[in-house]
């Protein structure tokens, strides 16, 4: 530390800590994500926030180049939504809500079904790498990582992706799905790591499932927490197309334009559970859940 003559002299660490204790101590540590830097709480040392922001900072004067994100939005519309305008608009608002209101869960799980190689995951891969940030994303192919005892994978996460999920063929299917339904809406979660005591934390995690298994989520007459997509295979094997889509973000900085585009969308009155249209595959799953004798009658 500097002395009276502004020369640096050695000092004990204890002295430094005691001098700056009010600046480096906090009442509690928690994960409190915010949409814009201006929403961050600077008022006191009460909270040490483990959320440090998304990949990009919001700039009100930023000019969005829509041509840079056209291929991404077209892919979302044509592959995920099969050119269903209402489904596309709701999906865009869903992602915008995650960015603009990360402290408030959407309370909806997107379930994207379709063949391997059609580009189901590229939407969330881009969202992960160029918009949200890898540290706030959890990815797994095992349902037990989410609903089992040791579930630290979802701590301090904003989005969890269950890749190539296969749930109905596993044991404890019904129990797992009931726990998942709770996770989709709960605002707190009990996290347990091996050899450590369990702790209750704030839960801001949203969920997306990908699978080529059309029964990844058990059929039920009550599926309000789930939105189902039957992804189109028309881009299957189109390697040049997928390369160009990836290069939009890897080489041409489309990420910051996508971020500001999503931040510019009005989601003030958007509610995922209420505003998503019902898809044909979801209706068929509801019918399949009805007792067979009732269906026959």
LINFEN-V843297 format. One record per residue. RES is the residue in one small letter. PHI is phi in radians with two decimals (none if undefined). PSI is psi in radians with two decimals (999 if undefined). NEAR is the number of other ideal C-beta (glycine too) atoms within 8 Angstrom. Layout:
res=RES phi=PHI psi=PSI near=NEAR
res=RES phi=PHI psi=PSI near=NEAR
//
This chain:
res=x phi=none psi=2.69 near=6
res=x phi=-1.32 psi=2.48 near=6
res=x phi=-1.63 psi=-2.92 near=8
res=x phi=-1.08 psi=-0.49 near=3
res=x phi=-1.61 psi=0.19 near=4
res=x phi=1.16 psi=0.36 near=5
res=x phi=-1.65 psi=2.46 near=6
res=x phi=-1.33 psi=2.25 near=5
res=x phi=-2.29 psi=2.59 near=7
res=x phi=-1.13 psi=2.60 near=2
res=x phi=-2.60 psi=2.85 near=7
res=x phi=-1.32 psi=2.50 near=5
res=x phi=-1.03 psi=-0.65 near=6
res=x phi=-1.00 psi=-0.72 near=6
res=x phi=-1.13 psi=-0.71 near=8
res=x phi=-1.13 psi=-0.82 near=10
res=x phi=-1.08 psi=-0.76 near=9
res=x phi=-1.12 psi=-0.61 near=7
res=x phi=-1.21 psi=-0.69 near=6
res=x phi=-1.90 psi=0.36 near=8
res=x phi=-1.02 psi=-0.62 near=8
res=x phi=-1.25 psi=-0.37 near=6
res=x phi=-1.60 psi=-0.35 near=6
res=x phi=-2.03 psi=0.10 near=6
res=x phi=-1.94 psi=2.57 near=6
res=x phi=-2.36 psi=2.67 near=8
res=x phi=-1.28 psi=-0.64 near=5
res=x phi=-2.73 psi=2.65 near=7
res=x phi=-1.92 psi=2.34 near=6
res=x phi=-2.72 psi=2.94 near=10
res=x phi=-1.83 psi=1.85 near=11
res=x phi=-2.22 psi=1.46 near=10
res=x phi=-1.20 psi=2.59 near=10
res=x phi=-2.32 psi=2.67 near=11
res=x phi=-1.37 psi=-0.72 near=11
res=x phi=-2.20 psi=2.67 near=7
res=x phi=-1.02 psi=-0.56 near=8
res=x phi=-1.18 psi=-0.31 near=4
res=x phi=-1.52 psi=-0.09 near=6
res=x phi=-1.21 psi=2.50 near=7
res=x phi=-1.56 psi=1.92 near=7
res=x phi=-1.82 psi=0.18 near=3
res=x phi=-1.26 psi=-0.48 near=4
res=x phi=-2.79 psi=3.06 near=5
res=x phi=-1.61 psi=0.29 near=8
res=x phi=-1.13 psi=-0.69 near=7
res=x phi=-2.10 psi=2.26 near=12
res=x phi=-1.71 psi=1.91 near=7
res=x phi=-1.55 psi=2.12 near=10
res=x phi=-1.41 psi=-0.11 near=8
res=x phi=-1.51 psi=2.26 near=11
res=x phi=-2.05 psi=0.10 near=4
res=x phi=1.97 psi=2.85 near=6
res=x phi=-1.40 psi=-3.05 near=10
res=x phi=-1.06 psi=-0.67 near=9
res=x phi=-2.08 psi=2.62 near=9
res=x phi=-1.59 psi=2.52 near=6
res=x phi=-1.30 psi=2.32 near=11
res=x phi=-2.24 psi=1.97 near=6
res=x phi=-1.07 psi=-0.47 near=4
res=x phi=-1.58 psi=0.01 near=4
res=x phi=-1.14 psi=2.36 near=8
res=x phi=-1.74 psi=2.06 near=4
res=x phi=-1.40 psi=2.24 near=9
res=x phi=-1.69 psi=1.72 near=7
res=x phi=-1.16 psi=-0.38 near=8
res=x phi=-1.16 psi=-0.46 near=5
res=x phi=-1.29 psi=-0.42 near=11
res=x phi=-1.96 psi=0.11 near=14
res=x phi=-1.07 psi=-0.77 near=8
res=x phi=-1.12 psi=-0.68 near=9
res=x phi=-1.10 psi=-0.86 near=14
res=x phi=-1.16 psi=-0.65 near=9
res=x phi=-1.12 psi=-0.68 near=8
res=x phi=-1.15 psi=-0.76 near=14
res=x phi=-1.05 psi=-0.74 near=13
res=x phi=-1.23 psi=-0.85 near=10
res=x phi=-1.40 psi=-0.65 near=12
res=x phi=-1.59 psi=-0.99 near=14
res=x phi=-1.17 psi=-0.86 near=14
res=x phi=-1.70 psi=-0.09 near=12
res=x phi=0.91 psi=0.71 near=11
res=x phi=1.07 psi=0.45 near=7
res=x phi=-1.46 psi=1.90 near=9
res=x phi=-1.05 psi=-0.81 near=6
res=x phi=-1.11 psi=-0.70 near=7
res=x phi=-1.18 psi=-0.68 near=13
res=x phi=-1.12 psi=-0.83 near=13
res=x phi=-1.06 psi=-0.77 near=8
res=x phi=-1.13 psi=-0.66 near=14
res=x phi=-1.17 psi=-0.76 near=12
res=x phi=-1.07 psi=-0.75 near=12
res=x phi=-1.16 psi=-0.56 near=12
res=x phi=-1.07 psi=-0.85 near=15
res=x phi=-1.16 psi=-0.64 near=10
res=x phi=-1.11 psi=-0.65 near=13
res=x phi=-1.12 psi=-0.69 near=13
res=x phi=-1.06 psi=-0.69 near=13
res=x phi=-1.32 psi=-0.82 near=14
res=x phi=-1.34 psi=-0.55 near=11
res=x phi=-2.24 psi=1.05 near=9
res=x phi=-1.16 psi=-0.30 near=12
res=x phi=-1.43 psi=-0.11 near=8
res=x phi=-2.15 psi=2.03 near=7
res=x phi=-1.16 psi=2.57 near=10
res=x phi=-1.28 psi=-0.36 near=9
res=x phi=1.06 psi=0.48 near=8
res=x phi=-2.42 psi=2.40 near=13
res=x phi=-1.90 psi=2.16 near=12
res=x phi=-1.48 psi=2.34 near=12
res=x phi=-2.14 psi=1.91 near=13
res=x phi=-1.84 psi=2.05 near=12
res=x phi=-1.96 psi=2.52 near=14
res=x phi=2.81 psi=3.03 near=11
res=x phi=-1.17 psi=2.75 near=8
res=x phi=-1.19 psi=2.53 near=5
res=x phi=1.51 psi=0.12 near=6
res=x phi=-1.69 psi=-0.04 near=13
res=x phi=1.61 psi=0.54 near=12
res=x phi=-1.12 psi=-0.77 near=11
res=x phi=-1.50 psi=-0.26 near=9
res=x phi=-1.13 psi=-0.49 near=11
res=x phi=-1.09 psi=-0.89 near=12
res=x phi=-1.32 psi=-0.47 near=11
res=x phi=-1.08 psi=-0.76 near=8
res=x phi=-1.18 psi=-0.77 near=14
res=x phi=-1.03 psi=-0.70 near=11
res=x phi=-1.16 psi=-0.89 near=13
res=x phi=-1.43 psi=-0.55 near=10
res=x phi=-2.07 psi=0.02 near=11
res=x phi=-2.27 psi=-1.07 near=15
res=x phi=-1.41 psi=-0.92 near=12
res=x phi=2.00 psi=2.38 near=9
res=x phi=-1.03 psi=-0.60 near=6
res=x phi=-1.18 psi=-0.30 near=4
res=x phi=-1.83 psi=0.26 near=12
res=x phi=-2.08 psi=2.37 near=13
res=x phi=-2.00 psi=2.40 near=10
res=x phi=-2.34 psi=2.36 near=6
res=x phi=-2.77 psi=2.78 near=11
res=x phi=-1.90 psi=0.09 near=6
res=x phi=-2.04 psi=2.08 near=5
res=x phi=-1.05 psi=-0.58 near=11
res=x phi=-1.08 psi=-0.45 near=7
res=x phi=-1.14 psi=-0.41 near=8
res=x phi=-1.67 psi=-0.75 near=14
res=x phi=-1.84 psi=-0.11 near=10
res=x phi=-1.42 psi=-3.06 near=7
res=x phi=-1.14 psi=-0.86 near=4
res=x phi=-1.64 psi=1.70 near=7
res=x phi=-2.11 psi=0.47 near=13
res=x phi=-1.13 psi=-0.20 near=8
res=x phi=-1.05 psi=-0.48 near=10
res=x phi=-1.71 psi=0.05 near=13
res=x phi=-1.23 psi=2.34 near=10
res=x phi=1.03 psi=0.69 near=7
res=x phi=-2.07 psi=2.63 near=12
res=x phi=-1.83 psi=-0.48 near=11
res=x phi=-2.50 psi=2.31 near=16
res=x phi=-2.10 psi=2.26 near=15
res=x phi=-1.98 psi=2.10 near=15
res=x phi=-1.68 psi=1.75 near=12
res=x phi=-1.54 psi=2.38 near=9
res=x phi=0.79 psi=0.82 near=8
res=x phi=-1.15 psi=2.53 near=12
res=x phi=-2.48 psi=1.74 near=9
res=x phi=-1.85 psi=-0.72 near=12
res=x phi=-1.19 psi=-0.39 near=10
res=x phi=-1.48 psi=-0.15 near=6
res=x phi=-1.57 psi=2.80 near=9
res=x phi=-1.25 psi=2.78 near=3
res=x phi=1.07 psi=0.52 near=6
res=x phi=-0.99 psi=-0.89 near=11
res=x phi=-1.08 psi=-0.76 near=7
res=x phi=-1.09 psi=-0.76 near=8
res=x phi=-1.06 psi=-0.75 near=13
res=x phi=-1.18 psi=-0.63 near=11
res=x phi=-1.14 psi=-0.69 near=8
res=x phi=-1.15 psi=-0.73 near=10
res=x phi=-1.06 psi=-0.73 near=13
res=x phi=-1.04 psi=-0.67 near=9
res=x phi=-1.18 psi=-0.71 near=8
res=x phi=-1.08 psi=-0.60 near=14
res=x phi=-1.10 psi=-0.56 near=13
res=x phi=-1.93 psi=-0.37 near=9
res=x phi=-1.13 psi=2.52 near=8
res=x phi=-1.74 psi=-0.12 near=6
res=x phi=-2.32 psi=2.79 near=8
res=x phi=-2.55 psi=2.54 near=12
res=x phi=-1.63 psi=2.00 near=7
res=x phi=-1.78 psi=2.33 near=12
res=x phi=-2.32 psi=2.20 near=11
res=x phi=-1.82 psi=2.75 near=7
res=x phi=-1.07 psi=2.36 near=4
res=x phi=1.15 psi=0.32 near=3
res=x phi=-2.31 psi=2.69 near=6
res=x phi=-1.23 psi=2.58 near=4
res=x phi=-1.19 psi=2.64 near=7
res=x phi=-2.49 psi=2.61 near=7
res=x phi=-1.69 psi=2.24 near=7
res=x phi=-2.25 psi=2.83 near=11
res=x phi=-1.16 psi=2.43 near=8
res=x phi=-2.06 psi=2.01 near=11
res=x phi=-2.09 psi=0.35 near=12
res=x phi=-1.49 psi=2.36 near=13
res=x phi=-1.90 psi=2.82 near=13
res=x phi=-2.26 psi=2.47 near=13
res=x phi=-2.36 psi=2.32 near=13
res=x phi=-1.95 psi=2.39 near=13
res=x phi=-2.11 psi=2.40 near=13
res=x phi=-2.87 psi=2.67 near=12
res=x phi=-1.72 psi=0.13 near=8
res=x phi=-1.73 psi=2.02 near=10
res=x phi=-1.30 psi=0.01 near=7
res=x phi=-2.15 psi=0.60 near=7
res=x phi=-1.08 psi=-0.64 near=12
res=x phi=-1.87 psi=2.21 near=13
res=x phi=-1.06 psi=2.37 near=9
res=x phi=-1.02 psi=2.47 near=8
res=x phi=-2.73 psi=2.68 near=8
res=x phi=-1.36 psi=-0.17 near=6
res=x phi=-2.18 psi=1.73 near=4
res=x phi=-2.26 psi=0.63 near=11
res=x phi=-1.16 psi=-0.39 near=5
res=x phi=-1.44 psi=-0.14 near=10
res=x phi=-2.04 psi=2.44 near=11
res=x phi=-2.04 psi=2.19 near=13
res=x phi=-1.87 psi=2.35 near=12
res=x phi=-2.09 psi=2.36 near=15
res=x phi=-1.86 psi=1.62 near=10
res=x phi=-1.13 psi=2.50 near=14
res=x phi=-1.36 psi=2.44 near=10
res=x phi=-1.61 psi=0.23 near=8
res=x phi=-1.23 psi=-0.21 near=7
res=x phi=-1.76 psi=0.16 near=13
res=x phi=-1.04 psi=2.16 near=8
res=x phi=1.42 psi=0.06 near=5
res=x phi=-1.52 psi=1.36 near=7
res=x phi=-1.15 psi=-0.65 near=6
res=x phi=-1.11 psi=-0.67 near=6
res=x phi=-1.13 psi=-0.83 near=8
res=x phi=-1.16 psi=-0.59 near=11
res=x phi=-1.13 psi=-0.76 near=8
res=x phi=-1.13 psi=-0.69 near=9
res=x phi=-1.11 psi=-0.75 near=13
res=x phi=-1.15 psi=-0.69 near=10
res=x phi=-1.20 psi=-0.44 near=9
res=x phi=-0.95 psi=-0.62 near=13
res=x phi=-1.73 psi=-0.63 near=15
res=x phi=-1.31 psi=-0.58 near=6
res=x phi=-2.02 psi=-0.41 near=6
res=x phi=-2.07 psi=0.30 near=8
res=x phi=0.98 psi=0.67 near=8
res=x phi=-1.25 psi=-0.33 near=12
res=x phi=-1.01 psi=-0.81 near=13
res=x phi=-1.19 psi=-0.51 near=9
res=x phi=-1.29 psi=-0.69 near=13
res=x phi=-1.14 psi=-0.73 near=15
res=x phi=-1.01 psi=-0.88 near=15
res=x phi=-1.24 psi=-0.52 near=13
res=x phi=-1.10 psi=-0.82 near=11
res=x phi=-1.17 psi=-0.59 near=13
res=x phi=-1.26 psi=-0.32 near=12
res=x phi=-1.56 psi=-0.18 near=6
res=x phi=-1.38 psi=2.40 near=10
res=x phi=-1.38 psi=1.97 near=5
res=x phi=-2.09 psi=0.32 near=10
res=x phi=-1.06 psi=-0.54 near=4
res=x phi=-2.01 psi=0.32 near=5
res=x phi=-1.56 psi=2.33 near=12
res=x phi=-2.31 psi=2.02 near=6
res=x phi=-1.04 psi=-0.81 near=13
res=x phi=-1.13 psi=-0.52 near=9
res=x phi=-1.57 psi=-0.65 near=5
res=x phi=-1.70 psi=-0.18 near=8
res=x phi=-1.28 psi=2.32 near=11
res=x phi=-1.24 psi=2.68 near=7
res=x phi=-1.41 psi=2.20 near=5
res=x phi=-1.56 psi=2.83 near=12
res=x phi=-1.08 psi=-0.68 near=6
res=x phi=-1.19 psi=-0.58 near=11
res=x phi=-1.19 psi=-0.70 near=12
res=x phi=-1.11 psi=-0.69 near=9
res=x phi=-1.16 psi=-0.58 near=8
res=x phi=-1.21 psi=-0.63 near=13
res=x phi=-1.13 psi=-0.73 near=12
res=x phi=-1.14 psi=-0.72 near=8
res=x phi=-1.11 psi=-0.41 near=7
res=x phi=-1.40 psi=-0.26 near=8
res=x phi=-1.26 psi=2.43 near=9
res=x phi=-0.86 psi=2.39 near=5
res=x phi=-1.04 psi=-0.64 near=6
res=x phi=-1.17 psi=-0.63 near=6
res=x phi=-1.17 psi=-0.74 near=7
res=x phi=-1.04 psi=-0.72 near=8
res=x phi=-1.12 psi=-0.74 near=5
res=x phi=-1.13 psi=999 near=4
//
